[in-house]
Amino acid sequence: MAVDLKKIKKVYVIGIKGSGVVAISEMLTLMGVEVLGSDTNEKFFTDKILQKLGIKYFEKFAIENIPEDIDLVIYSTAYNAENNSEFQEAQKRNLPMLSYPEILAEFFNQKYGIAVCGTHGKTTTSAMLAEVLRGCKADPSAIIGGKVKNWDSNALLGKSEFFVIEADEFQNKLKMYEPKIAILTSLDFDHPDTFENFEIYKEAFADFVSKIPKTGFLVVWGNSIDTLEVSKKANCEIIAYGFNYDCDVKITNYKLQVADDISIQEFEILFKNENLGKFQIQLVGKHNVLNAAAVIATCHKLNLNGEKIKESLKNFQGTSRRFEYIGKSQKGALLFDDYGHHPEEIKATLKATQEVYPEKNLIVIFHPHSYSRTEALLQEFAQSFDAADKVIVLDIYGSARESDGKVSSKDLVNLINKYNRDKAEYIPTIAEVIENLSDKISEQDLVLSIGAGNSWEVLEKLKEK
């Protein structure tokens, strides 16, 4: 459905607390559109963004929430006519309706769109890219799936043609976007509720990169057989990045510096044997060095100022819920939160934690997200906590799209303990985890909550007030 966005004055959003949806809400607000909406009463980081923007939202779904004078209804793809009364009402009133990916595509496809896709690293890489473009005075627009600390929000509304998005593959939203440039960060099987197997999953990305015009380019992680296989479907210039000697963009002279709980990663970049110099980032983990390399390659290819690229990367503070320091407990335990919800993301985050805090006792609170993912990747999840000293597993966070499944958190705990005896413990609720940990943790511990649910609430309660 085509919508003339210039004529839209008032928008109602169903599922307004979603991380991408709130960014669209912010962009519309910045454009002068009146936005209001609804969601559950569950608390997310997006509540603060909505409150800061002064967007009115209801914490329940009810048909009386929707005003009479609405020009457009935007809805999260978690909701449909079967599971949401407001969706039904909007259809009954014959109101114009667009899903989140549809409205995002409306914005993105009209601009010089740069899409960041892949299983992991999308949020950080797209945020980093948009911030570097901003630092280079390229004045981009951007929609990011997590709060960017440098902006204290999810969105940018710039005046240039550049538009950066985090292109999510769930429900194959990729088919809606027409990128001029793309970054492909990684490929591991995910979203089994959308894709039957890994081959079908990869096909979605192959179809996506094939849409990049010949005048554009694809920046691809060069250390993966799967990303390189998918990149062959592109009809444009392909630029591979990584630590490998045969990549077009090579990371060399890597150093990790840790002092006073601050970690700096330093490295050099060779772009087709041209030395672009030394770069520094504040983020932890070599996966973030790879993310930075993809951004550097993209910006260098766009002929942006090299010194401004370096400065912007050095000052990039990251995004919320990506190894985010929350504070200390009353007895001095360090508290960190991370959104990782795939085995490969968990392994990368725990490895980075171990590198920066090798002396700490690492306690992980894991909130599995979606029954289908937990079931499909159960063996992989069970073997992703090797670097942790203790693992607490909460009940599976099904979210709006799944209410139950064939697997439970107890199954995961049993399997973890099969590989690492007595390492994991099943504690079903956030309240029980808080009670369990509050008197036990001290300055020798680092507590990391990880998952796409709301396990971060544990840390907020444990944090010294």
Secondary structure, DSSP 4 states (H G I P E B T S, - for coil): ----GGG--EEEEETTTSHHHHHHHHHHHHTT-EEEEE--S---THHHHHHHHT-EEESS--GGGS-TT-SEEEE-TT--TTT-HHHHHHHHTT--EEEHHHHHHHHHTTSEEEEEESSSSHHHHHHHHHHHHHHTT---EEEEEEEETTTTEEEE--SSSEEEEE---GGGGGGG---SEEEE-------TTT-SSHHHHHHHHHHHHTTS-TTSEEEEETT-HHHHHHHTT-SSEEEEEESSTTSSEEEEEEEEEEETTEEEEEEEEEETTEEEEEEEESS-SHHHHHHHHHHHHHHHHTT--HHHHHHHHHH---BTTSSEEEEEBTT--EEEEE---SHHHHHHHHHHHHHH-TTSEEEEEEE-B-HHHHHHTHHHHHTS-TT-SEEEEPPPB-TTT-S--S--HHHHHHHHHHHSTT-EEE--SHHHHHHHHTTT--TTEEEEEEESSSTHHHHHHHB--
